């Protein structure tokens, strides 16, 4: 029974009812008191507190009055919650392309490493990140979206509180990662996320192109003519041509890209096992341990090598990266650099957990990130790593 036993039996039903009315119907305490009958507003307040203690109710606050605050005041308030140490090291880091992180948002997502705890932390991160994403989308015309659970939680947060776009504003959403071939398509794939975003922000607009049916990886065992045939098959898919292969591909018009990062221990998490099989040859099996020795991780499916590799290791990483059919490193660089000049959102990287510090640090060093949204554990790990 635990904490539930501490709640008086006669109050238990009211605690459940109050939590349901508050969370599902958004009723105020006075309204809940009226429905329950013969219950005061202060008693409802106590019931809701008990519901939170029992884990039945989570309260998420989102400020929607940014349009009423002067820009300088808004900037001051944002800086109050930033990680000062991380902000300092990001300003001092030597960035190869010249593109520095424009703004960092650090979220207190909680603690815990169980599957349930991670999901709750991702929910908190996604809800907070969605508020910032809603602001950024006001300056975007074509937004690309990668894949994965973290990005999916951000989209969930956006669905819970959709941003109010200016009248006449439209945004086109574009998937830039193809699909797993050895598992069913799911809500975390790039195509599904682009469709969800389109429904949330502009339900009446044409649906985004879909990469469903286009495989994400061309296995390394196919070489020469076989590999060329498979690549041609991918290139001829209608939506793939529209996104990547026409004379005026959508990828060249992208001014914002929402992505997360995969840690070196599980590169390309959505298709990690498929990556290991596709990257193996009869004489050289690829394992997670071997992969983690070669790469810092991935950004939306783009493998980023560890710094300091010898020539043979670099060739190995290049061969693995060549299997990928989605968005490329050159695309990310173009989006980040253009945003740095124009003030468009650019590459928006959302990540959770200290195990992402290596890949996020490498992405920052390479000038691939314009907007960084992380939880406090990752912020602290990044500060230590980049100092």
C-alpha positions as CSV (number, residue, x, y, z in Angstrom):
1,X,0.0,0.0,0.0
2,X,2.9,2.5,0.9
3,X,1.9,6.1,0.6
4,X,-1.6,5.2,-0.4
5,X,-2.2,3.7,3.0
6,X,-1.4,7.1,4.6
7,X,-4.4,8.6,2.9
8,X,-7.6,8.2,4.8
9,X,-10.0,5.7,3.3
10,X,-12.8,8.2,3.0
11,X,-10.5,10.6,1.2
12,X,-9.1,8.1,-1.3
13,X,-12.0,8.3,-3.7
14,X,-12.0,12.1,-3.6
15,X,-8.3,12.2,-4.2
16,X,-8.7,10.2,-7.3
17,X,-11.7,12.2,-8.5
18,X,-10.0,15.6,-7.8
19,X,-6.9,14.4,-9.8
20,X,-9.0,13.2,-12.7
21,X,-11.1,16.4,-12.9
22,X,-7.9,18.6,-12.7
23,X,-5.8,16.7,-15.2
24,X,-8.4,15.6,-17.8
25,X,-10.8,18.5,-17.7
26,X,-8.5,21.3,-16.4
27,X,-11.0,22.4,-13.8
28,X,-10.1,25.0,-11.1
29,X,-10.1,24.1,-7.5
30,X,-13.4,25.9,-6.8
31,X,-15.1,24.1,-9.7
32,X,-13.9,20.7,-8.4
33,X,-15.2,21.6,-5.0
34,X,-18.6,22.3,-6.5
35,X,-18.7,19.0,-8.3
36,X,-17.6,16.9,-5.3
37,X,-20.1,18.7,-3.1
38,X,-19.8,19.7,0.6
39,X,-16.0,20.1,0.0
40,X,-14.1,23.4,0.5
41,X,-11.6,24.8,-1.9
42,X,-8.8,24.4,0.7
43,X,-9.8,20.7,1.0
44,X,-9.5,20.3,-2.7
45,X,-6.1,21.8,-2.6
46,X,-5.1,19.2,0.0
47,X,-6.6,16.4,-2.2
48,X,-4.5,17.5,-5.2
49,X,-1.4,17.7,-3.1
50,X,-2.0,14.1,-1.9
51,X,-2.6,13.1,-5.6
52,X,0.8,14.5,-6.5
53,X,2.5,12.7,-3.6
54,X,0.9,9.4,-4.7
55,X,2.2,9.9,-8.2
56,X,-1.2,10.2,-9.8
57,X,-0.9,13.8,-10.8
58,X,1.9,15.7,-12.4
59,X,1.8,19.5,-12.7
60,X,3.6,21.1,-15.7
61,X,3.8,24.9,-15.9
62,X,4.2,26.7,-19.2
63,X,4.4,30.5,-19.5
64,X,2.4,31.7,-22.5
65,X,2.9,35.5,-22.0
66,X,6.3,35.9,-23.8
67,X,4.6,38.3,-26.2
68,X,3.9,40.7,-23.3
69,X,7.4,40.9,-22.0
70,X,10.1,43.3,-23.3
71,X,12.8,41.4,-25.1
72,X,15.5,42.5,-22.6
73,X,13.4,41.2,-19.7
74,X,12.7,37.9,-21.4
75,X,16.4,37.4,-22.0
76,X,17.2,38.2,-18.4
77,X,14.7,35.7,-17.1
78,X,16.0,33.0,-19.5
79,X,19.6,33.6,-18.3
80,X,18.5,33.1,-14.7
81,X,17.7,29.4,-15.3
82,X,20.7,28.6,-17.5
83,X,23.7,26.6,-16.4
84,X,26.3,29.4,-15.9
85,X,29.2,27.0,-16.2
86,X,28.0,25.5,-19.5
87,X,27.2,28.9,-20.9
88,X,30.7,30.0,-20.2
89,X,32.5,27.0,-21.7
90,X,30.3,27.2,-24.8
91,X,31.4,30.7,-25.4
92,X,35.1,29.8,-25.1
93,X,35.1,26.6,-27.1
94,X,37.1,26.6,-30.4
95,X,34.4,25.9,-33.1
96,X,35.7,24.7,-36.4
97,X,33.0,26.2,-38.6
98,X,32.6,29.4,-36.6
99,X,29.0,28.5,-35.7
100,X,28.5,28.7,-31.9
101,X,25.5,27.7,-29.9
102,X,23.2,30.7,-29.9
103,X,21.1,29.7,-26.8
104,X,21.1,26.9,-24.3
105,X,18.1,25.8,-22.3
106,X,18.8,23.5,-19.3
107,X,15.8,21.5,-17.9
108,X,15.6,19.9,-14.5
109,X,14.2,16.6,-15.7
110,X,14.6,14.7,-12.4
111,X,16.6,11.6,-11.7
112,X,16.5,7.8,-12.1
113,X,17.7,5.4,-14.8
114,X,14.8,2.8,-14.8
115,X,12.7,2.7,-18.0
116,X,9.8,4.3,-16.2
117,X,12.1,7.1,-14.7
118,X,13.7,7.8,-18.1
119,X,10.2,8.0,-19.7
120,X,9.1,10.5,-17.0
121,X,12.3,12.5,-17.5
122,X,11.8,12.6,-21.2
123,X,8.2,13.8,-20.7
124,X,9.4,16.7,-18.6
125,X,12.2,17.5,-21.0
126,X,9.8,17.3,-24.0
127,X,7.2,19.6,-22.4
128,X,9.8,22.2,-21.6
129,X,11.6,21.9,-24.9
130,X,8.2,22.3,-26.7
131,X,7.8,25.8,-25.3
132,X,11.1,26.9,-26.8
133,X,10.4,25.0,-30.1
134,X,7.1,26.9,-30.4
135,X,9.0,30.2,-30.2
136,X,11.6,29.1,-32.8
137,X,9.0,27.8,-35.3
138,X,7.7,31.4,-35.5
139,X,10.8,32.0,-37.6
140,X,10.8,28.9,-39.7
141,X,9.3,28.1,-43.1
142,X,10.6,24.6,-43.7
143,X,11.4,22.4,-40.6
144,X,13.1,19.1,-40.9
145,X,12.6,16.4,-38.2
146,X,14.8,13.4,-37.6
147,X,13.6,10.5,-35.3
148,X,13.7,8.9,-32.0
149,X,12.0,8.8,-28.6
150,X,13.4,12.2,-27.4
151,X,12.1,14.0,-30.5
152,X,8.8,12.2,-30.1
153,X,8.5,13.5,-26.5
154,X,9.1,17.0,-27.7
155,X,6.3,16.6,-30.3
156,X,4.1,15.3,-27.5
157,X,4.8,18.4,-25.5
158,X,4.0,20.6,-28.5
159,X,0.7,18.8,-29.0
160,X,-0.3,19.5,-25.4
161,X,0.2,23.2,-25.9
162,X,0.4,24.1,-29.6
163,X,2.0,27.5,-30.3
164,X,-0.1,30.3,-31.7
165,X,1.4,31.2,-35.1
166,X,0.9,34.6,-36.7
167,X,-2.1,34.8,-39.1
168,X,-1.1,33.5,-42.5
169,X,2.0,31.7,-41.3
170,X,2.6,28.3,-42.7
171,X,5.3,25.8,-41.9
172,X,6.2,22.8,-44.0
173,X,7.6,19.7,-42.1
174,X,10.0,17.3,-43.8
175,X,11.2,13.9,-42.7
176,X,14.9,13.4,-43.2
177,X,15.5,9.9,-41.9
178,X,14.2,6.8,-43.7
179,X,12.8,3.7,-42.0
180,X,13.9,0.6,-40.2
181,X,13.5,-2.5,-42.5
182,X,13.5,-5.1,-39.8
183,X,10.7,-3.8,-37.5
184,X,7.3,-2.3,-37.9
185,X,7.1,1.5,-38.5
186,X,6.3,3.3,-35.3
187,X,5.4,6.8,-33.9
188,X,9.0,7.7,-33.4
189,X,10.1,7.5,-37.1
190,X,10.9,10.6,-39.0
191,X,7.9,10.3,-41.3
192,X,5.4,9.9,-38.5
193,X,6.9,12.7,-36.5
194,X,6.7,15.1,-39.5
195,X,3.0,14.1,-40.0
196,X,2.3,14.7,-36.3
197,X,3.9,18.1,-36.4
198,X,1.9,19.1,-39.5
199,X,-1.4,18.1,-37.8
200,X,-0.5,20.0,-34.7
201,X,0.4,23.3,-36.4
202,X,-1.4,23.3,-39.8
203,X,-3.9,20.5,-40.1
204,X,-5.3,21.9,-43.4
205,X,-2.0,22.0,-45.2
206,X,-0.8,19.3,-47.6
207,X,0.6,16.3,-45.8
208,X,4.4,16.2,-45.7
209,X,6.3,13.7,-47.9
210,X,6.8,10.3,-46.4
211,X,9.9,8.1,-46.3
212,X,7.9,5.0,-45.2
213,X,9.1,2.1,-47.3
214,X,12.6,3.6,-48.0
215,X,15.3,1.8,-46.1
216,X,17.6,3.7,-43.8
217,X,20.7,1.6,-44.5
218,X,22.3,0.0,-47.5
219,X,24.3,-3.0,-46.0
220,X,28.0,-2.9,-46.4
221,X,28.1,-6.4,-47.8
222,X,26.6,-5.0,-51.0
223,X,29.4,-3.6,-53.2
224,X,29.9,-2.3,-56.7
225,X,27.0,-2.9,-59.0
226,X,24.7,-4.4,-56.3
227,X,25.2,-1.3,-54.1
228,X,24.6,1.0,-57.1
229,X,21.3,-0.8,-57.8
230,X,20.1,-0.4,-54.2
231,X,21.1,3.2,-54.1
232,X,19.2,3.8,-57.4
233,X,16.2,2.1,-55.9
234,X,16.3,4.5,-53.0
235,X,16.9,7.6,-55.2
236,X,13.8,6.7,-57.4
237,X,11.3,6.7,-54.5
238,X,9.0,9.7,-55.1
239,X,9.2,11.3,-51.7
240,X,13.0,10.7,-51.4
241,X,13.5,12.5,-54.7
242,X,11.4,15.4,-53.5
243,X,13.4,15.7,-50.3
244,X,16.9,14.9,-51.4
245,X,17.2,14.3,-55.2
246,X,15.5,16.9,-57.4
247,X,17.1,20.0,-58.8
248,X,15.4,22.0,-56.0
249,X,15.2,19.5,-53.2
250,X,13.3,20.4,-50.0
251,X,16.5,19.8,-47.9
252,X,18.0,22.9,-49.5
253,X,15.1,25.0,-48.3
254,X,15.2,23.7,-44.7
255,X,15.8,26.5,-42.2
256,X,15.3,24.6,-39.0
257,X,16.0,21.0,-38.0
258,X,14.8,19.3,-34.9
259,X,17.0,16.4,-33.8
260,X,18.4,14.5,-30.8
261,X,21.6,12.6,-30.3
262,X,22.6,8.9,-30.0
263,X,25.2,7.9,-27.5
264,X,28.3,5.9,-28.6
265,X,27.1,2.9,-26.6
266,X,24.0,2.6,-28.8
267,X,24.5,4.5,-32.0
268,X,21.3,5.1,-34.1
269,X,19.2,3.7,-31.3
270,X,16.1,3.3,-33.4
271,X,18.0,0.9,-35.8
272,X,21.0,0.0,-33.7
273,X,20.8,-3.8,-34.2
274,X,20.1,-3.3,-37.9
275,X,23.2,-1.0,-38.1
276,X,25.3,-3.8,-36.5
277,X,24.1,-6.3,-39.0
278,X,24.4,-4.0,-42.0
279,X,27.9,-2.9,-41.0
280,X,29.1,-6.5,-40.6
281,X,30.9,-8.5,-43.2
282,X,31.7,-12.2,-43.2
283,X,35.3,-11.5,-42.2
284,X,34.6,-8.5,-39.9
285,X,31.5,-8.6,-37.6
286,X,30.5,-5.2,-36.2
287,X,29.7,-5.1,-32.4
288,X,28.4,-2.3,-30.2
289,X,31.7,-2.3,-28.4
290,X,33.7,-1.9,-31.6
291,X,31.4,0.8,-32.8
292,X,31.7,2.8,-29.6
293,X,35.5,2.8,-30.1
294,X,35.1,4.4,-33.5
295,X,32.3,7.0,-33.1
296,X,31.3,9.6,-30.6
297,X,27.6,8.8,-31.5
298,X,25.1,10.1,-34.0
299,X,23.1,13.2,-34.7
300,X,19.8,12.2,-36.3
301,X,21.4,9.1,-37.9
302,X,24.6,10.9,-39.0
303,X,27.6,9.1,-37.5
304,X,30.2,11.4,-36.0
305,X,33.7,9.8,-35.6
306,X,35.7,10.2,-32.5
307,X,38.5,12.8,-32.8
308,X,42.1,11.5,-33.2
309,X,41.3,8.3,-35.1
310,X,44.1,6.8,-37.3
311,X,43.6,6.6,-41.1
312,X,42.3,3.0,-41.0
313,X,39.7,3.8,-38.3
314,X,38.6,6.9,-40.3
315,X,38.1,4.8,-43.4
316,X,36.0,2.3,-41.4
317,X,33.8,5.1,-40.1
318,X,33.4,6.5,-43.6
319,X,32.3,3.1,-44.9
320,X,29.7,2.8,-42.1
321,X,28.5,6.3,-42.7
322,X,28.1,5.6,-46.4
323,X,25.4,3.1,-45.7
324,X,23.1,5.9,-44.4
325,X,20.4,7.2,-46.8
326,X,19.1,10.1,-44.8
327,X,20.2,13.7,-44.0
328,X,24.0,14.2,-44.3
329,X,26.7,16.0,-42.4
330,X,26.9,18.5,-45.2
331,X,23.2,19.3,-44.9
332,X,23.6,19.9,-41.1
333,X,26.5,22.3,-41.7
334,X,24.6,24.2,-44.3
335,X,21.5,24.6,-42.1
336,X,23.6,25.7,-39.1
337,X,25.8,28.1,-41.0
338,X,22.8,29.7,-42.8
339,X,20.9,30.1,-39.5
340,X,24.0,31.7,-37.9
341,X,23.9,34.4,-40.6
342,X,20.1,34.9,-41.0
343,X,18.7,34.4,-37.5
344,X,16.6,31.4,-38.5
345,X,16.3,28.6,-35.9
346,X,18.9,26.3,-37.5
347,X,19.8,23.0,-35.9
348,X,17.8,22.4,-32.6
349,X,19.4,19.7,-30.6
350,X,17.5,18.2,-27.7
351,X,19.2,15.5,-25.5
352,X,18.9,13.9,-22.1
353,X,21.4,12.1,-20.0
354,X,25.1,12.4,-19.2
355,X,25.9,9.5,-21.6
356,X,25.2,11.9,-24.5
357,X,27.9,14.4,-23.4
358,X,30.5,13.0,-25.8
359,X,28.4,13.3,-29.0
360,X,26.9,16.6,-28.0
361,X,30.3,18.0,-27.3
362,X,31.6,16.8,-30.7
363,X,28.6,18.3,-32.5
364,X,29.2,21.6,-30.7
365,X,32.9,21.6,-31.6
366,X,32.0,21.0,-35.3
367,X,29.6,23.9,-35.3
368,X,26.5,21.7,-35.9
369,X,24.2,23.2,-33.2
370,X,22.4,26.5,-33.1
371,X,20.0,25.8,-30.2
372,X,20.8,23.4,-27.4
373,X,18.2,22.0,-25.0
374,X,19.5,19.5,-22.4
375,X,18.7,18.2,-19.0
376,X,20.8,19.2,-16.0
377,X,22.7,15.9,-15.8
378,X,23.9,16.4,-19.4
379,X,24.6,20.1,-18.9
380,X,26.9,19.2,-15.9
381,X,28.6,16.5,-17.9
382,X,29.1,18.8,-20.9
383,X,30.6,21.5,-18.6
384,X,33.1,19.1,-17.2
385,X,34.0,17.6,-20.7
386,X,34.4,21.0,-22.5
387,X,36.2,22.8,-19.7
